[in-house]
Amino acid sequence: MEKHILLIDDDLDEPEMFMNALFDADIICKCTWANGAEEAFRHLEHIRPDFIVLDFNMPKMNGLDTLRALKAHEEWQAIPVVMYSTTMDSTLSAKALQQGAVQCIRKPYNMKELPTLLQAFL
């Protein structure tokens, strides 16, 4: 059965890079992109992804605030959330895991590394 991922990231280039990495990793799945938390919440009214990949650095509502909102919503709290950020460090990772993320991934500077990272959690 094909997996469905909701990618929440305000970077307009990220969906294409993410989809290319999934393809390179030979991961067949559907991917829905949300440009920030508000758009993600609108998508979640209509879809039930298998995973949410959530960026930390976003305007208006950052990744930790978005994670808290997801985990506070009864219908969404069971969806596994992977935090995904260029600024991922041990402090941010600990906070995200404490608030319900299942994994934290540092966005690689070399995007050729991304398929391997995605294979590890998918």
C-alpha positions as CSV (number, residue, x, y, z in Angstrom):
1,M,0.0,0.0,0.0
2,E,1.4,3.4,-1.0
3,K,2.3,5.7,1.9
4,H,1.2,9.3,2.1
5,I,3.4,12.0,3.5
6,L,2.4,15.5,4.4
7,L,5.4,17.8,4.0
8,I,5.1,21.0,6.0
9,D,7.7,23.5,4.9
10,D,7.6,27.1,3.8
11,D,10.5,26.8,1.4
12,L,9.1,26.8,-2.2
13,D,12.0,24.6,-3.4
14,E,11.6,21.9,-0.8
15,P,8.7,19.9,-2.3
16,E,10.7,19.3,-5.5
17,M,13.9,18.4,-3.7
18,F,12.0,16.1,-1.3
19,M,10.1,14.3,-4.1
20,N,13.4,13.9,-6.0
21,A,15.0,12.4,-2.9
22,L,12.1,10.0,-2.5
23,F,12.4,8.9,-6.1
24,D,16.2,8.5,-5.7
25,A,15.6,6.4,-2.6
26,D,13.2,4.2,-4.5
27,I,10.4,5.1,-2.1
28,I,7.0,5.1,-3.8
29,C,4.5,7.4,-2.0
30,K,2.1,10.2,-2.4
31,C,3.4,13.5,-1.1
32,T,1.2,16.5,-0.2
33,W,2.9,19.8,0.5
34,A,1.7,22.5,2.8
35,N,3.3,26.0,2.8
36,G,3.2,26.4,6.6
37,A,1.1,25.3,9.5
38,E,-2.2,27.0,8.5
39,E,-2.2,25.3,5.1
40,A,-1.3,22.0,6.7
41,F,-4.2,22.2,9.1
42,R,-6.6,22.8,6.1
43,H,-5.1,19.8,4.3
44,L,-5.6,17.6,7.5
45,E,-9.3,18.3,7.4
46,H,-9.4,16.2,4.2
47,I,-6.4,13.8,4.3
48,R,-4.9,11.3,6.7
49,P,-1.2,11.0,5.9
50,D,0.9,8.1,7.2
51,F,3.7,10.6,8.2
52,I,4.1,14.3,8.6
53,V,7.5,15.7,7.8
54,L,7.7,19.1,9.6
55,D,10.3,21.9,9.1
56,F,11.2,23.9,12.2
57,N,12.1,27.3,10.6
58,M,8.8,28.7,9.4
59,P,7.3,32.2,9.8
60,K,4.1,32.7,11.9
61,M,4.1,29.3,13.5
62,N,7.4,27.4,13.9
63,G,7.8,23.7,13.8
64,L,7.6,23.1,17.6
65,D,4.4,25.2,17.8
66,T,3.0,23.3,14.9
67,L,4.0,20.0,16.5
68,R,2.2,21.0,19.7
69,A,-0.9,21.9,17.8
70,L,-0.9,18.6,15.9
71,K,-0.5,16.6,19.1
72,A,-3.2,18.6,20.8
73,H,-5.7,17.7,18.1
74,E,-7.4,14.4,18.8
75,E,-7.7,13.3,15.2
76,W,-4.1,14.2,14.3
77,Q,-2.2,13.2,17.4
78,A,-1.6,9.6,16.3
79,I,0.1,10.7,13.0
80,P,3.9,10.2,13.3
81,V,5.7,13.5,12.9
82,V,9.4,13.7,11.8
83,M,11.0,17.1,12.5
84,Y,13.2,18.1,9.6
85,S,15.4,21.2,9.7
86,T,18.8,22.7,8.8
87,T,19.0,24.0,12.4
88,M,18.4,20.6,14.0
89,D,20.7,20.2,17.0
90,S,20.5,18.2,20.2
91,T,18.5,20.8,22.1
92,L,15.9,21.2,19.4
93,S,15.8,17.4,18.9
94,A,15.2,16.8,22.6
95,K,12.3,19.4,22.7
96,A,10.7,17.9,19.6
97,L,11.0,14.3,20.8
98,Q,9.6,15.4,24.2
99,Q,6.6,17.0,22.5
100,G,5.8,13.9,20.4
101,A,8.0,13.8,17.3
102,V,9.0,10.3,16.5
103,Q,12.3,11.3,14.9
104,C,14.4,14.4,14.1
105,I,16.5,14.8,11.0
106,R,19.0,17.5,10.1
107,K,18.5,18.6,6.5
108,P,21.7,17.8,4.8
109,Y,23.7,20.5,3.1
110,N,24.4,18.1,0.3
111,M,21.0,17.0,-1.0
112,K,22.5,13.8,-2.4
113,E,22.5,12.6,1.3
114,L,18.7,13.1,1.6
115,P,17.6,9.8,0.0
116,T,19.6,7.8,2.5
117,L,18.1,9.8,5.4
118,L,14.6,9.2,4.1
119,Q,15.2,5.5,3.7
120,A,16.2,5.3,7.3
121,F,12.8,6.5,8.6
122,L,10.5,5.3,5.9
